[in-house]
C-alpha cells in the first residue's frame, strides 16, 4: 500500500489506522476522515471512499465515507477494539475515470476525530490511532 499507484477508474488502499486497547474493550462510536489536501481535489477526482473493519462479533463491515463528515455508530455495531488487543481500519479509495473528469494528482487521507465508549465502564474517551498522522501520499494516474 505505501507507494501504491491507483489508476483512473480503479481503487486501492489509501490508509490504515491501528487502534490498541488495554484493560477494557472499546466500541468506536464516531470517526471523521479528512485530508491534508483541499477537499475540492477529492470531489473532482474521487468516486468513492469506503472503510472496512471488524465488529465485536468478528464480522467484516464496510461503510462508504464522505470526507469531512463524521460516521456515528450505536455501540456494538461499529468498529470494536478488544481488551488488551488491537483493531485495524482500512480506508479504500476509488478514483474516477478520465471520462468522468479525473485529472492526475496525489492524495492522503487522515483521521481527524474519533471517540469510543468503554465496553464495561461506559466511559466515553477520545482515542488515537497509532498511525493517525503517518499516511503516505498516494499518486493516481491515467
C-alpha positions as MATLAB code, in Angstrom:
seq = 'XXXXXXXXXXXXXXXXXXXXXXXXXXXXXXXXXXXXXXXXXXXXXXXXXXXXXXXXXXXXXXXXXXXXXXXXXXXXXXXXXXXXXXXXXXXXXXXXXXXXXXXXXXXXXXXXXXXXXXXXXXXXXXXXXXXXXXXXXXXXXX';
ca = [
       0.000    0.000    0.000;
       2.778    2.591    0.604;
       3.922    3.722   -2.807;
       0.855    2.228   -4.479;
      -0.291    3.951   -7.649;
      -4.012    3.880   -8.379;
      -5.083    4.129  -11.997;
      -8.106    6.096  -13.155;
     -11.264    4.041  -12.859;
      -9.789    1.742  -10.165;
      -9.360    1.650   -6.399;
      -6.850    0.698   -3.749;
      -5.886    1.060   -0.092;
      -5.166    4.678    0.821;
      -4.661    4.430    4.609;
      -4.685    2.025    7.530;
      -5.384    3.038   11.109;
      -4.454    0.741   14.015;
      -6.054    1.186   17.446;
      -4.917   -0.513   20.669;
      -6.669   -1.066   23.974;
      -5.605   -2.225   27.414;
      -7.745   -3.164   30.420;
     -11.059   -2.751   28.595;
     -12.632   -3.303   25.190;
     -13.928   -0.253   23.326;
     -16.653    0.349   20.778;
     -15.704    3.140   18.372;
     -18.722    5.424   18.203;
     -17.511    8.249   15.948;
     -14.887    8.704   13.202;
     -14.212   11.675   10.933;
     -11.876   11.323    7.976;
     -10.274   14.258    6.253;
      -7.458   15.308    4.045;
      -4.259   17.278    4.187;
      -5.137   18.398    0.673;
      -8.032   20.522   -0.478;
     -11.452   18.902   -0.371;
     -12.154   20.219   -3.881;
      -9.460   17.923   -5.286;
     -11.224   14.918   -3.782;
     -14.618   15.941   -5.084;
     -13.162   16.309   -8.584;
     -11.197   13.045   -8.697;
     -12.577   10.564   -6.145;
     -15.562    8.372   -6.998;
     -15.853    6.557   -3.649;
     -14.141    6.219   -0.298;
     -15.006    3.270    1.915;
     -13.657    1.795    5.130;
     -13.592   -1.757    6.343;
     -13.176   -3.119    9.861;
     -14.308   -5.940   12.135;
     -17.083   -5.520   14.682;
     -17.251   -7.264   18.070;
     -18.633  -10.455   16.515;
     -15.640  -10.586   14.166;
     -17.774   -9.788   11.112;
     -16.168   -7.692    8.386;
     -18.128   -4.463    7.795;
     -17.921   -1.818    5.087;
     -19.087    1.811    5.120;
     -18.983    4.496    2.450;
     -17.386    7.715    3.726;
     -17.711   11.413    2.913;
     -14.551   13.349    3.727;
     -15.140   15.872    6.477;
     -18.392   14.208    7.589;
     -18.435   12.018   10.649;
     -19.655    8.439   10.857;
     -21.595    7.538   14.002;
     -22.332    4.038   15.283;
     -24.504    2.702   18.061;
     -22.134    0.849   20.428;
     -21.825   -2.746   19.273;
     -22.390   -2.047   15.581;
     -19.238   -0.185   14.604;
     -15.535   -0.991   14.948;
     -14.521   -2.822   18.124;
     -11.138   -2.706   19.870;
     -10.796   -5.839   22.037;
      -9.465   -5.695   25.603;
      -5.651   -5.925   25.552;
      -5.785   -6.122   21.758;
      -5.805   -4.091   18.579;
      -8.068   -3.379   15.630;
      -7.360   -2.047   12.155;
      -9.486    0.206    9.968;
      -8.602    0.150    6.280;
      -9.515    3.083    4.022;
     -10.105    2.281    0.339;
     -10.282    4.939   -2.337;
     -11.686    4.653   -5.856;
     -10.620    7.190   -8.476;
     -13.000    8.420  -11.181;
     -12.284    7.564  -14.787;
     -10.712   10.109  -17.098;
     -14.065   10.286  -18.917;
     -15.652   11.287  -15.591;
     -13.254   14.176  -15.234;
     -10.380   12.838  -13.122;
      -7.025   14.531  -13.560;
      -3.639   13.232  -12.404;
      -2.817   14.027   -8.780;
      -1.842   12.838   -5.307;
      -3.790   12.334   -2.102;
      -3.569   11.367    1.537;
      -6.438   10.584    3.915;
      -6.125   11.213    7.637;
      -8.244   10.618   10.718;
      -9.438   13.952   12.122;
     -11.502   12.882   15.102;
     -12.561    9.767   16.908;
     -14.358    8.724   20.083;
     -15.101    5.396   21.712;
     -17.094    4.083   24.662;
     -15.751    1.571   27.173;
     -17.447   -1.809   26.899;
     -17.669   -2.296   30.675;
     -17.309    1.216   32.121;
     -19.441    3.121   29.601;
     -16.899    5.963   29.730;
     -16.596    7.988   26.504;
     -12.982    8.682   25.516;
     -11.103   10.332   22.683;
      -8.902    7.711   21.076;
      -5.836    7.989   18.897;
      -4.694    5.748   16.119;
      -1.079    4.666   16.334;
      -0.644    5.943   12.782;
      -3.019    8.918   12.608;
      -0.528   11.336   11.079;
       1.649    8.855    9.210;
      -0.064    8.206    5.904;
       1.564    8.155    2.510;
       0.652   10.480   -0.292;
      -0.687    8.183   -2.978;
      -0.433    9.138   -6.658;
      -3.190    8.370   -9.153;
      -2.670    8.414  -12.882;
      -4.476    7.724  -16.183;
];
